[in-house]
Amino acid sequence: MFSKATLGFLDELAANNERAWFEENKPRYEALVREPALELIAAMASSLAKFAPHFRAEPKKMGGSLMRVFRDTRFARDKTPYKINIGIQFRHELGKQLL
């Protein structure tokens, strides 16, 4: 699902971590990072349901298992606006209720 081009894009993002560059390269982000990550999450759903039925694999662009690319820089020393990794989480079904 992920390719060498995905890792190359993340390296480029690390070297050019600014809004103008990201906006110009957003179609590449979507093709090389977001879509393969959503495919992986979707592919994990049935396996996850078998061995961890209380955890959810939600392949959604927003509010699902894929973490956002934008960093919260409000209190951080590092003010780069984008994460240079792919974050995926499988939340427990009660996770949102407990937070």
C-alpha positions in Angstrom: 0.0 0.0 0.0 2.8 2.4 0.8 5.6 2.8 -1.7 9.1 4.2 -1.8 7.4 7.3 -3.2 5.5 7.6 0.0 8.7 7.7 2.0 10.2 10.1 -0.5 7.2 12.4 -0.1 7.6 12.4 3.7 11.3 13.2 3.3 10.5 16.1 1.0 7.9 17.3 3.5 10.5 17.2 6.3 12.8 19.4 4.1 10.0 21.8 3.0 7.7 21.9 6.0 5.8 25.0 5.2 2.2 25.8 4.1 3.0 27.1 0.6 5.0 23.9 -0.3 2.3 21.6 1.2 -0.6 23.4 -0.6 1.3 23.0 -3.9 2.0 19.3 -3.2 -1.3 18.4 -1.5 -2.4 16.2 -4.5 0.8 14.2 -4.0 0.0 13.9 -0.3 -3.4 12.6 -1.0 -2.2 10.1 -3.6 1.0 8.9 -1.8 0.0 9.1 1.9 -3.7 9.6 2.6 -5.2 7.1 0.1 -2.7 4.3 0.9 -3.3 4.9 4.6 -7.0 4.7 4.2 -6.6 1.5 2.2 -4.5 0.0 4.9 -7.1 0.9 7.6 -9.9 -0.6 5.5 -7.8 -3.8 5.0 -7.2 -4.1 8.7 -10.9 -3.8 9.7 -11.9 -7.5 9.3 -8.7 -8.8 10.9 -9.0 -6.4 13.8 -12.6 -7.4 14.3 -11.5 -11.0 14.7 -8.8 -10.5 17.4 -9.8 -7.2 19.0 -13.5 -6.8 18.4 -13.8 -3.7 20.7 -11.4 -1.7 18.5 -12.4 0.2 15.4 -10.7 0.6 12.1 -12.4 3.6 10.5 -11.1 4.5 7.1 -12.3 8.1 7.0 -10.5 11.3 6.0 -11.6 13.1 9.1 -12.5 11.6 12.5 -11.5 8.1 11.7 -8.3 6.0 12.3 -6.0 8.2 10.2 -4.5 11.0 12.3 -4.4 14.5 10.8 -1.2 15.7 9.1 -1.5 19.2 10.8 0.5 19.6 14.0 -0.8 21.6 17.0 1.9 24.2 17.3 0.3 26.4 19.9 2.5 25.4 22.8 5.3 23.7 20.8 8.9 25.0 20.4 8.9 23.4 16.9 6.5 25.5 14.8 6.6 23.4 11.7 3.0 23.0 10.6 3.0 19.4 9.4 3.7 15.9 10.8 6.3 14.0 8.9 5.0 10.6 9.8 1.8 8.6 9.1 -0.3 8.3 12.2 -2.9 5.5 12.4 -4.9 4.7 15.6 -7.4 2.0 16.3 -9.6 3.3 19.1 -11.5 1.3 21.6 -15.3 1.5 21.0 -15.6 3.4 24.3 -12.7 5.7 23.6 -14.7 8.7 22.6 -17.1 8.3 25.5 -14.3 8.2 28.0 -12.4 11.3 26.8 
